Structure formats: structure tokens, C-alpha cells
Amino acid sequence: MTTTTAYVVDSKTSGFVKKTVDVKPVGASDVKVKFTCSGLCHTDLHMALNDWGVSAYPMVPGHEGIGVITEVGSDVKGKAVGQKVGVGWISGSCESCAGCIKGEENICELGYKGTYLGDNAMGGTFQQELVVSSRFVYPIPEDVPDAIAAPLLCAGITVYSPLRKWVQPGMNVGIVSVGGLGHLGIQFAKAMGANVTAFSTSPNKKDDAMKFGADDYAVFPRAGSTDTTDDFKAQMGKLDVILNTCPYEVPLDSFLSCLKADGVFCYIGLPESGLSELKVNLYALVFGQKTLAGSIVGGNKYITEMFKMVQTFGIKSSVTCVEFDTIQATIDALGKGDVKGTYRYCLCWERPEEFQSKADDYFKR
């Protein structure tokens, strides 16, 4: 058995420790990937701290890995050594239920296998080499820089899937929170032909939201507040779909008032486990014939489709590239909301300045 370098979390208080870990042999349907970089997602912070009560230790987090295939199993088709690929949040499923058959492994009837959930806790992308089922290794367009592509494997597909399901051209769509998910949600909704309103608790992100393609901007009240701004009031009864990317409690009833009849409010942002229950005005929901929905990442079908849209419309992740050795300081900064003027971090195994330069050039297109 071979080994590789990894950043391991041994407990919720241990932080990240650089270690040598085993790499399992390549099975008939597997590929081995050598990563160049990995996006740093807020989920990695939640999992490291066990905020959702589902973490298992020791753990190698990471689920936005970009690299190249270095070995393929004997039964693998459509994947080749040297091919640029990505590994996301899902690394296994039953592959035979209705969800899996249609390429939506994220709703596998038996439950998908998380890249670093449960007994697979050491399977994340914060290691230099990893063996993964070839079904869950996705081709990445060569012309999309690694650092731009990395966040798309989680943040990108998490916003793309529900937008793809609910949004039609000409609709009015709201994106709640301009952050790591929200800045991509604005771009995808716009590329789908929607008129996009970005919502934030702060007026300070308006310029960014507009640069990402928003047509309108509104400051929304914090949960429990009775203060409502004029720009928020202007959204009442206007929107067909609202995608909530915020990982904190939001004023749900106020947002339901922003929906048209038959409108959809979809949750993708998850708070800590103790704040996971909702209280909703059923009169507003029922008499407005509105839908309250949820969505979790996405499967093969939509990930493949998403990267085609990324190429066609030039969807861009806003990233700051750093050395992998800075992981503890970087995740601490993420926890404080400090992302150096961008919306995502990308951890690079070497030459982060080169990754940054390529990402910056692409972002300026």
C-alpha cells in the first residue's frame, strides 16, 4: 500500500495536523487522482468542528479537489491517465435506484456515500493523492483554471441543481446572501435567463452583486427584526423563485411575502444542528400556493451539465489561492469571514501564485 501527505483532524479541538496516510489500491472501477489544489468550503469548517453532529474522527476533510488521473482500474471507461478531473462531495451510491439511474446520486434511495462522512472519514480531498470510484470523478474543462473550477464542485453544483430545477428564462429570481454560494448563484441564475435580485443583510455587497450579474439588490432584515427597508418592500410579490444560500436563520415569512403565487423558496444553506427547525406561517404558504423546498448538492447529470454552462457563459469563482501548509490559519480566517476580498479560498499544493495568476486572468474575461 502506498502513502501520501494529508491534513488530518483528529478531534473537534485538534485543528489540522499534517500527516502521512495510506492510499488504498486502485480497484477495477477506481481511478487514482493526484490533486493540484482543493477549494476550502464552509462545510469543511462545520465538519471539522462537528457543528452538525455527523463528524467522525480522525478525518481528512475536503470535497472540492482538482487534479489529474495517475492510474485507472481495469474496468474503467471514459477516463484516462493525465486527464484533468475533480472530486466533489459524493464518492459513492447504490448506482441502481431511480435517483442513481437518472444521474441524481445525491438523492440515492439508500443514501449516498459522502467523500468524508462516516466510515469514509479519511476520504476527503485535503490529501495529495486519493483513490475514488471513477463514477464520481468528473472531467474538468482544460480551459477552466484549477482554482476557478474547485469551488464549482460543491458551491457551484449546490446552487446550480435547484436553479436548474425551478428556474425558467424570464423569471424573477432572488438569491439570499452574497457569499461563497451566492456569488455563483447570481451568475448561474443570470445565465439561465432570469432577472436576478441579490439579498444581503448589508448594503456593502451591492457593487459585487451587480458585477456578478444581479439586476437588483435589497437589504433584508435579520431574523426576529421588524425593520424592513424600502428596497426589500419593493420585492413583495415580485419573485418566482428564491434560493436561500445563507447558513444562518433568515426571516422566512418575510421572504414568502416576496414570492408570487406558485413561487418557490428553496433552502440550501444549513445552520448549526440546534437551529435546524423552521416555523412558517401556513396561511401564507397555503393561500399563496407557495412551495417550501430543499436541495442538496447534485449528481453526475447536473455536474456534467454545469461545467458545460461554465464554459459557455464564463461562470467564475471568486478565489484567493494559498499554500496548503497555511490551512489552519486559512480556515480560522474563513470562520471569521475574512476571505481577502474574494468569496472562496483555494488551497494549493505548490505555486499558489501561479494558480492565482491564472484565476485572475480568467476572472477578468
Secondary structure, 3 states (H helix, E strand, C coil): CEEEEEEEECCCCCCEEEEEEEECCCCCCEEEEEEEEEEECHHHHHHHCCCCCCCCCCECCCCCEEEEEEEECCCCCCCCCCCEEEECCEEECCCCCHHHHCCCHHHCCCCCEECCCHHHCCCCCCECEEEEEHHHEEECCCCCCHHHHHHHHCHHHHHHHHHHHHCCCCCEEEEECCCCCHHHHHHHHHHCCCEEEEEECCHHHHHHHHHCCCCEEEECCCCCCCCCCHHHHCCCCCEEEEEECCCCCCCHHHHHHHEEEEEEEEECCCCCHHHCCCCCCHHHHHHCCCEEEECCCCCHHHHHHHHHHHHHHCCCCCEEEEEHHHHHHHHHHHHCCCCCCCCEEEEECCCHHHHHHHHHHHHCC
